[in-house]
């Protein structure tokens, strides 16, 4: 069992920056690749970014590529989403998720693959 707790959601102005954090706890949390997804009310959950458990590989959604960066600190069992040059369309609830991958370089951009989810943190971008 892995527990995930997101933090860092806030109100931010268009063009600004924000860093989300997700702390993982529980048995073998370090064996999991991590991902960030987001959901706007009434719409589907969308993939944002994922990182392998060894932090050697990442994959970023085209909609945020060049603006968002995912990273992790395994010593702190924490994954981060650095959001720069935010846009109004980035407004959403952001969820952290964990997926087991036997290969240290594995990850996933498919929500259905993920085993554990956090409760979400709200990001609101205003102009």
C-alpha positions in Angstrom: 0.0 0.0 0.0 1.3 3.5 -1.0 -0.2 6.7 0.3 0.2 9.9 -1.7 -0.3 13.4 -0.5 -0.1 16.4 -2.9 0.5 19.9 -1.9 1.4 23.3 -3.5 -1.8 24.0 -5.3 -2.7 27.7 -5.3 -4.0 30.7 -7.2 -1.4 31.9 -9.7 -1.4 34.6 -12.3 -1.0 33.8 -16.0 2.6 33.6 -16.9 3.6 32.7 -13.3 5.1 29.7 -11.8 4.1 27.1 -9.2 5.6 23.9 -7.9 3.5 21.0 -6.8 4.8 18.3 -4.5 3.7 14.8 -3.9 5.0 12.8 -0.9 4.8 9.1 -1.0 4.7 6.8 2.0 4.3 3.2 2.6 5.9 -0.1 1.8 8.4 0.1 -1.1 7.2 3.5 -2.3 10.6 3.8 -4.1 9.7 1.0 -6.4 7.0 3.0 -8.2 7.1 5.2 -11.2 5.1 8.4 -10.6 2.8 10.5 -12.7 0.8 13.7 -12.6 -2.7 14.0 -14.1 -5.2 16.8 -14.0 -8.9 17.1 -14.3 -11.3 20.0 -15.0 -14.8 19.5 -13.6 -17.0 17.8 -16.2 -14.1 16.7 -18.3 -11.8 13.6 -18.5 -8.7 13.2 -16.4 -5.7 14.1 -18.6 -2.1 13.0 -18.4 0.5 15.7 -17.6 3.8 14.0 -16.9 5.5 10.9 -15.7 8.9 9.9 -14.3 10.6 6.5 -13.8 11.5 5.3 -10.4 15.2 5.9 -11.0 14.4 9.4 -12.3 16.3 8.6 -15.5 13.3 8.9 -17.8 10.5 11.3 -18.1 7.6 11.9 -20.5 5.7 15.1 -20.7 2.3 15.8 -22.4 2.5 17.9 -25.5 0.1 20.5 -24.0 2.6 21.4 -21.2 5.9 20.4 -22.9 8.5 23.2 -22.5 6.6 24.7 -19.6 6.2 21.9 -17.0 9.0 19.7 -15.6 8.7 16.6 -13.5 11.4 15.5 -11.0 11.7 13.4 -8.0 13.9 13.1 -4.9 13.9 9.5 -3.8 15.6 10.2 -0.5 12.6 12.3 0.4 10.1 10.0 -1.4 8.7 13.1 -3.1 7.9 13.9 -6.7 7.6 17.4 -8.0 5.8 19.2 -10.9 7.4 22.5 -11.7 4.9 24.6 -13.6 6.2 27.6 -15.5 4.6 30.1 -17.8 1.2 28.9 -16.7 -1.9 29.5 -18.8 -5.6 29.8 -17.9 -6.2 26.3 -19.4 -3.8 24.8 -16.8 -6.5 25.4 -14.2 -7.5 22.0 -12.8 -7.2 19.7 -9.9 -3.8 18.0 -10.2 -3.4 14.4 -9.0 -0.3 12.5 -8.2 -0.3 8.8 -8.9 2.0 5.8 -8.5 2.5 2.8 -10.8 4.6 -0.3 -10.1 7.3 -0.9 -12.7 9.7 -3.8 -12.4 12.2 -2.0 -14.6 13.7 1.1 -13.0 13.3 3.0 -16.2 9.7 2.3 -16.7 6.8 4.7 -16.5 3.3 5.2 -17.9 1.1 7.9 -19.4 -2.0 5.8 -19.1 -4.2 6.5 -16.1 -5.6 3.0 -15.9 -2.1 1.6 -15.3 -1.8 3.5 -12.0 -2.3 1.7 -8.7 -2.4 4.5 -6.2 -3.8 8.1 -6.3 -3.5 11.1 -4.2 -6.5 13.3 -3.2 -5.6 16.1 -5.6 -4.6 19.7 -5.2 -6.3 22.7 -6.9 -4.5 25.0 -9.3 -6.3 28.1 -10.5 -4.7 30.4 -13.0 -6.1 33.9 -13.3 -5.5 36.8 -15.6 
